[in-house]
Amino acid sequence: MENELNKIFIEVTYNDRELDYIDEFIQDLRQEYQIVQQRPKWLAAASDGGETWIDIILNFEAFKYLQNLAIDGILWDGIKIVGIKYCLTPLKLALEKLSQRNENAFGLRVIRLKLQFDDITIILGGLNQNFTSIISSTFQILSTKTTHFEENLGIINQIELPITFNESIDAKGYSPYLLETRPEEFSIEYYSNLWKIIYNNGGGCTIYEFKSNSFKDCYPN
């Protein structure tokens, strides 16, 4: 699996106006990964600056693998050779360096990190701090929930976190459950409060609430 996970694709889209040392960041990634693309993005002058979107394509079935881990009773912390953590370490180190280099400017703001596997897409919003702990905890939690999700929902296609509830959205067809892209909190508890789950090839959408271990309608209206 280690060799397979080195063959990943990374695309970095960023606000070209307010982010320093982005070329050095891309070069750091290209030393570790086979395919890295950079895409400058024009944003209006009212933008905060430092906005970055990262898409990662990993060529194996994560959901099936995590399900096997749950069956075997193996968790993330007990298997450091698991490829997901291994292959994301260079990205984490490069992001930390980029963030430090922009501390005295507008700062780095990772608006969205998308992990696209062969069988599932996982989207994390606003992942500016606590990068390693949040990602590893997400997969550890998911390894314990895969069977529960499939038994209740069927085929899982996408998971988004963290999710916030916006009571002001009441228009029909719009979900009040939104991906938080600019969080002020970066605790594991915050990222494991509400998850939005897309299932059955996009035919279904639900919100999983960890506290009550229950599913809620994405579109309660």
VEXBA-137311 format. One record per residue (C-alpha): x, y, z; residue in three letters; residue number from 1. Coordinates in pm, whole numbers. Example, Ala and Ser with C-alpha at 12.3 -4.5 7.8 and 13.67 -1.06 7.14 Angstrom:
[pt [1230; -450; 780]; 'ALA'; 1]
[pt [1367; -106; 714]; 'SER'; 2]
***
This chain:
[pt [0; 0; 0]; 'MET'; 1]
[pt [287; 237; 72]; 'GLU'; 2]
[pt [398; 236; -294]; 'ASN'; 3]
[pt [41; 293; -415]; 'GLU'; 4]
[pt [-7; 589; -184]; 'LEU'; 5]
[pt [297; 766; -321]; 'ASN'; 6]
[pt [112; 784; -653]; 'LYS'; 7]
[pt [-124; 1060; -553]; 'ILE'; 8]
[pt [-239; 1374; -731]; 'PHE'; 9]
[pt [-243; 1712; -552]; 'ILE'; 10]
[pt [-398; 2030; -689]; 'GLU'; 11]
[pt [-347; 2357; -502]; 'VAL'; 12]
[pt [-573; 2651; -586]; 'THR'; 13]
[pt [-488; 2976; -411]; 'TYR'; 14]
[pt [-546; 3349; -392]; 'ASN'; 15]
[pt [-258; 3471; -605]; 'ASP'; 16]
[pt [-285; 3821; -462]; 'ARG'; 17]
[pt [-223; 3760; -93]; 'GLU'; 18]
[pt [-9; 3451; -42]; 'LEU'; 19]
[pt [370; 3463; -24]; 'ASP'; 20]
[pt [613; 3175; -93]; 'TYR'; 21]
[pt [350; 2970; -277]; 'ILE'; 22]
[pt [601; 2865; -545]; 'ASP'; 23]
[pt [837; 2734; -277]; 'GLU'; 24]
[pt [544; 2543; -124]; 'PHE'; 25]
[pt [467; 2379; -460]; 'ILE'; 26]
[pt [833; 2285; -505]; 'GLN'; 27]
[pt [837; 2125; -158]; 'ASP'; 28]
[pt [537; 1913; -259]; 'LEU'; 29]
[pt [690; 1815; -593]; 'ARG'; 30]
[pt [991; 1672; -413]; 'GLN'; 31]
[pt [761; 1424; -236]; 'GLU'; 32]
[pt [470; 1359; -472]; 'TYR'; 33]
[pt [453; 1248; -832]; 'GLN'; 34]
[pt [188; 1492; -959]; 'ILE'; 35]
[pt [134; 1841; -817]; 'VAL'; 36]
[pt [-54; 2119; -998]; 'GLN'; 37]
[pt [-94; 2481; -892]; 'GLN'; 38]
[pt [-382; 2704; -999]; 'ARG'; 39]
[pt [-383; 3075; -910]; 'PRO'; 40]
[pt [-735; 3207; -849]; 'LYS'; 41]
[pt [-847; 3566; -873]; 'TRP'; 42]
[pt [-1059; 3682; -579]; 'LEU'; 43]
[pt [-1235; 4012; -519]; 'ALA'; 44]
[pt [-1055; 4281; -322]; 'ALA'; 45]
[pt [-1285; 4213; -25]; 'ALA'; 46]
[pt [-1133; 3867; 27]; 'SER'; 47]
[pt [-940; 3802; 346]; 'ASP'; 48]
[pt [-621; 3696; 170]; 'GLY'; 49]
[pt [-428; 3372; 187]; 'GLY'; 50]
[pt [-726; 3160; 74]; 'GLU'; 51]
[pt [-618; 2814; -41]; 'THR'; 52]
[pt [-806; 2506; -163]; 'TRP'; 53]
[pt [-632; 2167; -174]; 'ILE'; 54]
[pt [-760; 1864; -365]; 'ASP'; 55]
[pt [-590; 1527; -317]; 'ILE'; 56]
[pt [-666; 1214; -518]; 'ILE'; 57]
[pt [-554; 886; -360]; 'LEU'; 58]
[pt [-583; 570; -566]; 'ASN'; 59]
[pt [-730; 315; -329]; 'PHE'; 60]
[pt [-1062; 234; -160]; 'GLU'; 61]
[pt [-1052; 402; 181]; 'ALA'; 62]
[pt [-1399; 305; 302]; 'PHE'; 63]
[pt [-1347; -66; 242]; 'LYS'; 64]
[pt [-1002; -48; 404]; 'TYR'; 65]
[pt [-1136; 133; 712]; 'LEU'; 66]
[pt [-1417; -118; 740]; 'GLN'; 67]
[pt [-1161; -399; 753]; 'ASN'; 68]
[pt [-975; -213; 1027]; 'LEU'; 69]
[pt [-1295; -191; 1230]; 'ALA'; 70]
[pt [-1360; -563; 1185]; 'ILE'; 71]
[pt [-1004; -646; 1292]; 'ASP'; 72]
[pt [-1027; -413; 1591]; 'GLY'; 73]
[pt [-728; -206; 1477]; 'ILE'; 74]
[pt [-729; 172; 1524]; 'LEU'; 75]
[pt [-517; 447; 1369]; 'TRP'; 76]
[pt [-275; 502; 1656]; 'ASP'; 77]
[pt [-185; 135; 1665]; 'GLY'; 78]
[pt [-79; 115; 1300]; 'ILE'; 79]
[pt [153; 399; 1213]; 'LYS'; 80]
[pt [243; 225; 887]; 'ILE'; 81]
[pt [-107; 298; 756]; 'VAL'; 82]
[pt [-51; 481; 429]; 'GLY'; 83]
[pt [-296; 769; 469]; 'ILE'; 84]
[pt [-102; 920; 756]; 'LYS'; 85]
[pt [232; 837; 595]; 'TYR'; 86]
[pt [158; 996; 261]; 'CYS'; 87]
[pt [8; 1316; 407]; 'LEU'; 88]
[pt [305; 1391; 635]; 'THR'; 89]
[pt [506; 1580; 368]; 'PRO'; 90]
[pt [197; 1789; 288]; 'LEU'; 91]
[pt [152; 1870; 656]; 'LYS'; 92]
[pt [515; 1978; 692]; 'LEU'; 93]
[pt [496; 2192; 376]; 'ALA'; 94]
[pt [174; 2356; 498]; 'LEU'; 95]
[pt [331; 2436; 834]; 'GLU'; 96]
[pt [627; 2600; 660]; 'LYS'; 97]
[pt [395; 2800; 431]; 'LEU'; 98]
[pt [186; 2912; 729]; 'SER'; 99]
[pt [495; 3028; 921]; 'GLN'; 100]
[pt [620; 3224; 620]; 'ARG'; 101]
[pt [287; 3409; 600]; 'ASN'; 102]
[pt [243; 3484; 970]; 'GLU'; 103]
[pt [338; 3849; 925]; 'ASN'; 104]
[pt [126; 3891; 613]; 'ALA'; 105]
[pt [-236; 3785; 557]; 'PHE'; 106]
[pt [-183; 3433; 686]; 'GLY'; 107]
[pt [-266; 3096; 534]; 'LEU'; 108]
[pt [-635; 3004; 518]; 'ARG'; 109]
[pt [-708; 2653; 393]; 'VAL'; 110]
[pt [-1072; 2699; 298]; 'ILE'; 111]
[pt [-1121; 2337; 195]; 'ARG'; 112]
[pt [-917; 2017; 192]; 'LEU'; 113]
[pt [-1068; 1744; -27]; 'LYS'; 114]
[pt [-946; 1382; -6]; 'LEU'; 115]
[pt [-1082; 1187; -301]; 'GLN'; 116]
[pt [-1042; 808; -283]; 'PHE'; 117]
[pt [-1168; 550; -531]; 'ASP'; 118]
[pt [-1481; 487; -325]; 'ASP'; 119]
[pt [-1541; 797; -112]; 'ILE'; 120]
[pt [-1465; 1170; -95]; 'THR'; 121]
[pt [-1392; 1336; 239]; 'ILE'; 122]
[pt [-1405; 1716; 259]; 'ILE'; 123]
[pt [-1265; 1906; 557]; 'LEU'; 124]
[pt [-1332; 2277; 589]; 'GLY'; 125]
[pt [-1105; 2544; 729]; 'GLY'; 126]
[pt [-818; 2313; 820]; 'LEU'; 127]
[pt [-564; 2577; 920]; 'ASN'; 128]
[pt [-443; 2430; 1250]; 'GLN'; 129]
[pt [-413; 2092; 1423]; 'ASN'; 130]
[pt [-381; 1938; 1075]; 'PHE'; 131]
[pt [-243; 1594; 1165]; 'THR'; 132]
[pt [-459; 1534; 1472]; 'SER'; 133]
[pt [-785; 1627; 1298]; 'ILE'; 134]
[pt [-720; 1414; 989]; 'ILE'; 135]
[pt [-599; 1111; 1183]; 'SER'; 136]
[pt [-889; 1138; 1429]; 'SER'; 137]
[pt [-1134; 1167; 1139]; 'THR'; 138]
[pt [-1017; 837; 992]; 'PHE'; 139]
[pt [-1002; 671; 1330]; 'GLN'; 140]
[pt [-1363; 772; 1399]; 'ILE'; 141]
[pt [-1469; 669; 1050]; 'LEU'; 142]
[pt [-1316; 324; 1098]; 'SER'; 143]
[pt [-1559; 269; 1386]; 'THR'; 144]
[pt [-1861; 408; 1198]; 'LYS'; 145]
[pt [-1836; 251; 851]; 'THR'; 146]
[pt [-2062; -46; 925]; 'THR'; 147]
[pt [-2314; 171; 1110]; 'HIS'; 148]
[pt [-2333; 418; 821]; 'PHE'; 149]
[pt [-2372; 150; 555]; 'GLU'; 150]
[pt [-2635; -45; 751]; 'GLU'; 151]
[pt [-2847; 268; 788]; 'ASN'; 152]
[pt [-2780; 451; 463]; 'LEU'; 153]
[pt [-2635; 218; 200]; 'GLY'; 154]
[pt [-2340; 318; -18]; 'ILE'; 155]
[pt [-2155; 620; 125]; 'ILE'; 156]
[pt [-2016; 858; -139]; 'ASN'; 157]
[pt [-1905; 1171; 46]; 'GLN'; 158]
[pt [-1856; 1303; 398]; 'ILE'; 159]
[pt [-1817; 1673; 486]; 'GLU'; 160]
[pt [-1700; 1819; 818]; 'LEU'; 161]
[pt [-1718; 2028; 1029]; 'PRO'; 162]
[pt [-2082; 2120; 976]; 'ILE'; 163]
[pt [-2261; 2419; 1127]; 'THR'; 164]
[pt [-2633; 2483; 1152]; 'PHE'; 165]
[pt [-2751; 2817; 1010]; 'ASN'; 166]
[pt [-3107; 2885; 1128]; 'GLU'; 167]
[pt [-3140; 3185; 897]; 'SER'; 168]
[pt [-3159; 2961; 589]; 'ILE'; 169]
[pt [-3522; 2867; 545]; 'ASP'; 170]
[pt [-3567; 2872; 167]; 'ALA'; 171]
[pt [-3696; 2551; 15]; 'LYS'; 172]
[pt [-3418; 2350; -148]; 'GLY'; 173]
[pt [-3140; 2499; 64]; 'TYR'; 174]
[pt [-2983; 2312; 351]; 'SER'; 175]
[pt [-2920; 2501; 678]; 'PRO'; 176]
[pt [-2634; 2257; 744]; 'TYR'; 177]
[pt [-2322; 2416; 598]; 'LEU'; 178]
[pt [-1957; 2319; 567]; 'LEU'; 179]
[pt [-1765; 2549; 801]; 'GLU'; 180]
[pt [-1479; 2693; 595]; 'THR'; 181]
[pt [-1354; 2956; 841]; 'ARG'; 182]
[pt [-1379; 2799; 1187]; 'PRO'; 183]
[pt [-1244; 2968; 1496]; 'GLU'; 184]
[pt [-1202; 2638; 1678]; 'GLU'; 185]
[pt [-972; 2352; 1576]; 'PHE'; 186]
[pt [-1041; 2088; 1836]; 'SER'; 187]
[pt [-1111; 1726; 1747]; 'ILE'; 188]
[pt [-1444; 1757; 1931]; 'GLU'; 189]
[pt [-1554; 2040; 1703]; 'TYR'; 190]
[pt [-1471; 1841; 1391]; 'TYR'; 191]
[pt [-1660; 1537; 1522]; 'SER'; 192]
[pt [-1985; 1709; 1615]; 'ASN'; 193]
[pt [-2188; 1703; 1292]; 'LEU'; 194]
[pt [-2100; 1529; 964]; 'TRP'; 195]
[pt [-2286; 1570; 636]; 'LYS'; 196]
[pt [-2311; 1238; 452]; 'ILE'; 197]
[pt [-2398; 1200; 83]; 'ILE'; 198]
[pt [-2502; 846; -5]; 'TYR'; 199]
[pt [-2654; 624; -276]; 'ASN'; 200]
[pt [-2468; 802; -559]; 'ASN'; 201]
[pt [-2590; 1145; -454]; 'GLY'; 202]
[pt [-2951; 1040; -411]; 'GLY'; 203]
[pt [-2951; 1092; -36]; 'GLY'; 204]
[pt [-2816; 1348; 210]; 'CYS'; 205]
[pt [-2818; 1326; 588]; 'THR'; 206]
[pt [-2656; 1487; 889]; 'ILE'; 207]
[pt [-2503; 1253; 1143]; 'TYR'; 208]
[pt [-2505; 1393; 1497]; 'GLU'; 209]
[pt [-2245; 1223; 1716]; 'PHE'; 210]
[pt [-2395; 1329; 2049]; 'LYS'; 211]
[pt [-2730; 1158; 1986]; 'SER'; 212]
[pt [-2596; 895; 1743]; 'ASN'; 213]
[pt [-2879; 991; 1507]; 'SER'; 214]
[pt [-2936; 1097; 1147]; 'PHE'; 215]
[pt [-3111; 1423; 1055]; 'LYS'; 216]
[pt [-3258; 1544; 727]; 'ASP'; 217]
[pt [-3025; 1780; 536]; 'CYS'; 218]
[pt [-3331; 1966; 411]; 'TYR'; 219]
[pt [-3569; 1981; 711]; 'PRO'; 220]
[pt [-3811; 2218; 537]; 'ASN'; 221]
***
